[in-house]
Amino acid sequence: ADIQTVPLQPGQSFKFTVLETLDRIKEEFQFLQAQYHSLKLECEKLASEKTEMQRHYIMVSPASLLMELFRMCLFKKNLKSSDRNTD
């Protein structure tokens, strides 16, 4: 990998370019930290939503099963009563 170096301008010291580079690295690091924080909050929000959806499913699933059983019982009861009425 070729490393490109920027030639020093007249009157520009090497120490100054190192400080500029460190400042740039610091800015990039802060930007990445902010991005990380934002993504972490988004992940926490999604995890919370997932937990809420699972809780909702656990509550709804047995209720819908009971409703289906109740519907089947009514259907069988109606069949029996219609059989009696046709006799």
C-alpha positions in Angstrom: 0.0 0.0 0.0 1.4 3.3 -1.0 1.4 6.0 1.6 0.9 9.4 0.1 2.4 12.3 2.0 1.4 15.9 1.6 4.4 18.2 1.1 4.8 20.8 3.7 4.0 24.3 2.7 6.6 27.0 3.2 6.4 28.1 6.8 4.3 25.1 7.9 5.8 23.1 10.6 5.6 19.3 10.9 4.1 19.6 14.4 1.2 21.7 13.0 0.3 19.0 10.5 0.3 16.3 13.2 -2.0 18.5 15.3 -4.3 18.9 12.2 -4.3 15.2 11.7 -5.1 14.5 15.3 -8.0 17.0 15.2 -9.4 15.3 12.1 -9.1 11.9 13.8 -10.8 13.3 16.9 -13.7 14.7 14.7 -14.1 11.4 12.9 -14.1 9.5 16.2 -16.7 11.8 17.7 -18.8 11.3 14.5 -18.5 7.5 14.8 -19.4 7.7 18.5 -22.5 9.7 17.7 -23.5 7.2 15.0 -22.9 4.3 17.4 -25.0 6.0 20.0 -27.8 6.5 17.5 -27.7 2.9 16.3 -27.6 1.6 19.8 -30.7 3.6 20.7 -32.4 2.3 17.6 -31.5 -1.3 18.5 -32.8 -0.8 22.1 -36.1 0.6 20.6 -36.4 -2.4 18.3 -35.7 -4.8 21.1 -38.3 -3.2 23.2 -40.9 -3.3 20.3 -40.0 -7.0 19.8 -40.6 -7.8 23.5 -43.9 -5.9 23.4 -45.0 -7.8 20.2 -44.1 -11.1 21.9 -46.0 -10.2 25.0 -49.0 -9.2 22.8 -48.8 -12.5 20.9 -48.6 -14.5 24.1 -51.8 -12.8 25.3 -53.7 -13.0 22.0 -52.7 -16.5 21.0 -54.5 -18.3 23.8 -57.5 -16.0 23.4 -57.8 -16.7 19.7 -57.5 -20.4 20.4 -60.3 -20.3 22.9 -62.4 -18.3 20.5 -61.8 -21.0 17.8 -62.8 -23.8 20.2 -65.9 -21.9 21.3 -66.8 -21.4 17.6 -66.3 -25.1 16.9 -68.5 -26.1 19.9 -71.3 -23.8 18.7 -71.0 -25.2 15.2 -71.3 -28.8 16.6 -74.2 -27.8 18.8 -76.0 -26.2 15.8 -75.4 -29.4 13.8 -76.8 -31.6 16.5 -79.9 -29.3 16.9 -80.5 -29.2 13.1 -80.2 -33.0 13.0 -82.9 -33.3 15.7 -85.1 -30.8 13.8 -85.0 -32.9 10.6 -86.2 -36.1 12.3 
